[in-house]
């Protein structure tokens, strides 16, 4: 199996391994338009603490962020970010809301955000359940293969009572574990059916609301 990560995923993995990637490159720091940087950060839902990360990223170049220009851009970015339709998209993506919307926009934004978030959680729960079912089926296949091995050893190669008993015990253990996994799959599939109905109902309700 080829386990080589694509370049983009490799970059993300390296960033995570190093705790965090720089928010700006040296070149971006040297040519920074702090209003535009604030505008972009605001439109992505960041709060003013984001400038601390930029300050750290630009420390080597001795570039100091222009806080007033950044705050102006950030505020205008928040005006774009805090639209109700965007709130739904943010919630649906699973992204965190950092309480950046002012009182005039916060109520509708948060209401839409929670709707999107509810749908995200349903989808994520369904995804995790599907993965669990998939993993358990794979485990059953592995146990079956191991059982076949022990059966072949028992029939053709076991030459002593102790060896035969060892293979018999392994077969029984595999069968018990496989039966337990199969039972777990049955319960998971029942739960999945309920979740799938909830998901369909939620999506239909959201369409009625115009999302």
N, C-alpha and C positions, 0 to 999 in steps of 0.2 A: 504494500500500500504506500502511495506517495504522500508523505506527511509534510511536504514543503508548503509553507504558507505563501499565498499571493503577496506581492510587494506591499500593497496597501495594508493588508492584515498584519504583515510582519512589522510594519512601521507602528501600527497601533499597539501590537504586543510589546514592542520595545519601549514605547511610551509608558505603557502600564508598568513595565518592569522597573522603569526609572522614576516611578511615582507620577510624573506629569511631563508633558511636552511643553516647550516654550510656547507662549501664546503668540509671539511675534518673532520673526527672524531678525538678525542684526541689520540686514538691509531694510526691512520694514521699519525698524526702530529709527534708523537714520533718515528715512524719508516719510516719517509718520505724519498723517493729517489726523490730529486727535479728535477733531469733530467727527470725521467719517468713521474712525474707529469706534467712537462712542455710539454713533448712529447704528452701526452694524451690531455692536454688542446689545444695544437696547432692543433692536428688532429681533434678537434671538433670546430675549428674556433675561439677560444678565442684570445684576444690580451693580451699584457703584463699587462694590468690593472687587469687581473684576479688574479695576485699574491697578490693584496691587500686584496681580499676576503680570500685567504689562510692565509695571515698574521693575519687577524682578527680571523679566525677560530682557529688558533694555539696559540692565545695570552695567553689563560689560562695555556697552557703547557710550556710557555716561549720558545717555539721553534721558531726560526727566519728562514724564507725561505732563501735558498742559491740562490741568484739572478742569479749568473753566470751560475750555472748548470741548473736552471730553464729556462733561456733565450736560452741556447743551445738546450734543449729539445723542447722548444716552436718553435724555428726556424725549427728544423727537422720535427716537427709535421705539421707546415705550408706547408712544401714541399709536404706532403701527402694530406693535406686538399685541396690545391690549384690546383688539377688536374681538367681539364674540366668536366670529367664525374661526379666527386663529386660535382662540382658547380651546375650541373643540379639537382642532388639529394637534395642539400641544398635548392635550390630555390623551388623545388617541395614540400619540407617539410614545407615551410613557415618560415623557420628559418632566422634570421637576418645575413647579411654579414657584418663583422666588418672591412672591408678594410685591411685585414691582408696579402694579397698576394703581392709579389714583382712585379716590372714592367714586368719581363720576363713572369710571369704566369697570371698576373691580367687580361689582355685583354681577353684571351680565357676563363678564369674562369668566369669572369663577364658576358660574352656573354652567356655562358651555364647557369649560374645562372639566368639570366633574362628570358631565355626560360622556365626554370622550374618554376620560379616565376609567369610567365604569366599563365601557366597551373594551378598552385595552386590557383591563384585569380579566375579563371573561376570556378574551382571546389568549392571554398569557396562561391562564389556568388550563385552558383546553390544550395549548401547546405542550405544557409540562406533562399533562396526563397522557397525551399521545406519545411523548417521548418515553414515559414510564412503561406504557404498554409495549412499545417497540423494544425497549431494553429487556423487558421480561420475556418476550418471545425469543429474543436472541439468546438469553440465558437458558431457556428451555432447549433450544437447538444445541447449545454447547453441552448441556447435560446429556442429551440424547446421544451425541457423538461420543461422549465419555463412557456412557453406558454400553454402546456398541463395542468400544475398545475392550472393556472389562469382560463382556460376553465372549468376545473372540479369544481373549486370554484364558478365560475359564474353560472354553471348549477345546482349544488347541495347545495351550502351553502350560497351564497350571499342573504341576507334577506332584504337589504335596497337599495334604488337607489344609495346612495353614495358608498356602497360596490360594486355594479354592475359596476358603472362607474370606480371605481378604478381598477378592474380586466380588464375591456375593455381597459383602457388606457395602462395598462401594456402589454396587448396582442398586441396593435398597436405599441407600442415602440419596442417590441421584433421583430415584423415583419419588421419594418423599418430597424432596425439594422442588422437583418439577410439578408435582401435584399442587404444592402450596403456591407456586408461581402461577399456575393455570387458574387457581381459584382467585388469586389477586387480579388477574386479567379480567375475569368475569365481572368482579365488582367494579373495576376501573371502567369497563365498557358500559356498564349500567350508569355510572356517574357521568361518563362522557355523553351518553344519550340525553341526560337531563341538561347538561351544560350546553349541548348543541341546540336544544330547544330554547333555552334561555338566551343564547346568543342570537338566534334567529328572531326571537320576539323583540330583543333590545334593538337590533338593527332595523326592524320594521318600525318600531316606535320612533327611532331617531330620524328615519326617512320622513315620517309624518311631521316631525318638527322642522324639516327642511335641511337636515344634515346629510 
